[in-house]
Amino acid sequence: MKTITTFLSLVFLIGCSTTQSNIKIDSIETFNLDNYNDFNIKINNSNIGAEVNPIVLEKFKENLKNAIEERGLKHNKDSNLIFDINFTTKDTVESDRMNHYYSRYYWDYYRYRENIYTITENILRVNLRDVQEDKTVWTVVTVWRDGSNRSISSDEASNILVDEIMISFL
């Protein structure tokens, strides 16, 4: 019995560590989504580069729209509440400097070898604006690297992100 309990605890801890949220949410204290009846969603196309797939953004927009409608709000082009989707990419140069690298089979004495590579980070920010008050009342941001399983290009990751966004409104 003790080994089964230990095994289940280990499975639970591994499951929790692999499903950590990579989103950051902020809102003003007086914001409550229940105070609104309708909404609109816009994609900010002014800063989207050519490397961004617009089909992925449209799919994310549709997933978000469906989740908000399930919450009870109606989609309206002239709404006072606007979800503004912003997407950008950022390239950073990283290096692994190795002075002495020990392998199981040899020592590596190349003191000044540097592995330099470029990392592309994708940044998705969704701002919720109240047009009547002319201010942002809620925001969420998430960052992932190219090829990550957290990319919104996969349906599962997109749905998980939308679910986490909707949980933040509770």
C-alpha positions as CSV (number, residue, x, y, z in Angstrom):
1,M,0.0,0.0,0.0
2,K,2.9,2.3,0.8
3,T,4.5,1.9,-2.6
4,I,1.1,2.5,-4.4
5,T,0.7,5.8,-2.4
6,T,4.3,6.8,-3.2
7,F,3.8,6.0,-6.9
8,L,0.5,8.0,-7.1
9,S,2.1,10.9,-5.3
10,L,5.0,10.9,-7.7
11,V,2.7,10.7,-10.7
12,F,0.7,13.7,-9.3
13,L,3.8,15.8,-8.7
14,I,5.2,15.1,-12.2
15,G,1.8,15.9,-13.7
16,C,1.6,19.2,-11.8
17,S,5.1,20.2,-12.8
18,T,4.6,19.5,-16.6
19,T,1.3,21.5,-16.7
20,Q,2.5,24.7,-15.2
21,S,0.9,27.7,-16.6
22,N,3.0,30.1,-18.6
23,I,0.6,33.0,-18.6
24,K,0.6,36.2,-16.6
25,I,-2.7,37.9,-15.9
26,D,-3.4,41.4,-14.5
27,S,-6.5,43.5,-14.1
28,I,-7.8,46.5,-12.3
29,E,-9.5,45.9,-9.0
30,T,-12.9,47.0,-10.1
31,F,-13.1,44.9,-13.2
32,N,-15.8,42.2,-13.4
33,L,-16.7,40.5,-16.7
34,D,-20.3,39.9,-15.4
35,N,-20.9,43.7,-15.7
36,Y,-20.9,43.4,-19.5
37,N,-23.5,41.9,-21.9
38,D,-21.5,41.9,-25.2
39,F,-18.0,42.0,-26.5
40,N,-15.9,42.3,-29.7
41,I,-12.6,40.8,-30.6
42,K,-10.0,42.5,-32.8
43,I,-6.6,41.4,-34.0
44,N,-4.0,44.2,-34.0
45,N,-2.5,43.8,-37.5
46,S,-0.2,46.8,-37.3
47,N,2.8,45.0,-35.7
48,I,2.4,41.5,-37.1
49,G,5.3,40.4,-39.2
50,A,5.4,38.2,-42.2
51,E,6.6,35.2,-40.1
52,V,3.3,35.1,-38.2
53,N,0.7,32.8,-39.6
54,P,-2.7,34.7,-39.7
55,I,-4.7,31.4,-39.8
56,V,-3.4,30.5,-36.4
57,L,-4.4,33.9,-35.0
58,E,-7.8,33.6,-36.5
59,K,-8.3,30.1,-35.0
60,F,-7.2,31.4,-31.6
61,K,-9.7,34.3,-32.0
62,E,-12.5,31.9,-32.9
63,N,-11.7,29.7,-29.9
64,L,-11.7,32.7,-27.6
65,K,-15.0,34.0,-29.1
66,N,-16.7,30.6,-28.6
67,A,-15.5,30.4,-24.9
68,I,-16.7,33.9,-24.1
69,E,-20.1,33.2,-25.8
70,E,-20.4,30.1,-23.6
71,R,-19.9,32.4,-20.6
72,G,-23.1,34.2,-21.6
73,L,-21.9,37.3,-23.5
74,K,-23.0,38.1,-27.0
75,H,-20.6,39.0,-29.9
76,N,-21.3,42.5,-31.1
77,K,-19.2,44.6,-33.5
78,D,-20.2,47.8,-31.7
79,S,-19.6,46.6,-28.2
80,N,-18.1,48.7,-25.4
81,L,-15.8,45.8,-24.4
82,I,-13.0,44.9,-26.9
83,F,-10.6,42.0,-26.6
84,D,-7.5,43.2,-28.5
85,I,-5.1,40.4,-29.6
86,N,-1.5,41.4,-30.1
87,F,1.1,39.0,-31.4
88,T,4.8,39.6,-32.0
89,T,8.1,37.7,-32.2
90,K,11.4,38.5,-30.6
91,D,14.8,37.0,-31.5
92,T,17.5,36.8,-28.9
93,V,21.0,35.6,-29.3
94,E,22.2,33.1,-26.7
95,S,25.5,31.3,-26.2
96,D,26.8,28.4,-24.2
97,R,30.3,29.2,-23.1
98,M,32.2,26.2,-22.1
99,N,35.6,26.4,-20.4
100,H,36.1,22.8,-19.4
101,Y,33.6,20.3,-20.6
102,Y,33.9,16.8,-19.2
103,S,32.3,14.0,-21.0
104,R,32.2,10.5,-19.8
105,Y,35.0,9.6,-22.2
106,Y,37.2,12.7,-22.5
107,W,38.1,16.2,-21.3
108,D,37.5,19.1,-23.7
109,Y,40.2,21.8,-23.3
110,Y,38.8,24.3,-25.8
111,R,38.5,27.2,-23.4
112,Y,37.1,29.7,-25.8
113,R,34.6,27.7,-27.7
114,E,31.2,29.3,-27.9
115,N,28.0,27.9,-29.3
116,I,26.0,30.9,-30.5
117,Y,22.4,30.5,-31.6
118,T,19.3,32.5,-32.1
119,I,16.1,31.8,-30.1
120,T,12.8,33.1,-31.4
121,E,10.2,33.9,-28.7
122,N,6.6,34.3,-29.6
123,I,4.6,36.8,-27.5
124,L,0.8,36.8,-27.3
125,R,-0.9,39.6,-25.4
126,V,-4.6,40.0,-25.1
127,N,-5.8,43.3,-23.7
128,L,-9.4,43.9,-22.7
129,R,-10.4,47.5,-23.2
130,D,-13.4,49.4,-22.0
131,V,-14.1,51.8,-24.8
132,Q,-16.5,54.0,-22.8
133,E,-13.9,54.5,-20.0
134,D,-11.0,54.5,-22.6
135,K,-8.8,52.2,-20.5
136,T,-7.4,48.7,-20.3
137,V,-9.2,46.8,-17.6
138,W,-7.6,43.3,-18.0
139,T,-4.6,41.8,-19.8
140,V,-2.9,38.5,-20.3
141,V,0.5,37.6,-21.8
142,T,2.1,34.3,-22.7
143,V,5.5,33.6,-24.2
144,W,6.8,30.5,-25.9
145,R,9.7,29.4,-28.1
146,D,9.4,28.2,-31.7
147,G,8.6,24.5,-31.7
148,S,7.2,24.5,-28.2
149,N,4.2,22.3,-27.3
150,R,2.7,25.5,-25.8
151,S,2.4,27.2,-29.2
152,I,-1.1,28.3,-30.1
153,S,-0.6,26.8,-33.5
154,S,-1.5,23.4,-31.9
155,D,-5.2,23.0,-31.2
156,E,-4.6,21.5,-27.7
157,A,-2.3,24.4,-26.6
158,S,-4.7,27.0,-28.0
159,N,-7.6,25.4,-26.1
160,I,-5.6,25.2,-22.9
161,L,-4.7,28.9,-23.2
162,V,-8.3,29.9,-23.8
163,D,-9.4,27.7,-20.8
164,E,-6.8,29.4,-18.5
165,I,-8.0,32.8,-19.7
166,M,-11.6,31.9,-18.9
167,I,-10.7,30.6,-15.5
168,S,-9.1,34.0,-14.7
169,F,-12.6,35.6,-15.1
170,L,-14.0,33.5,-12.2
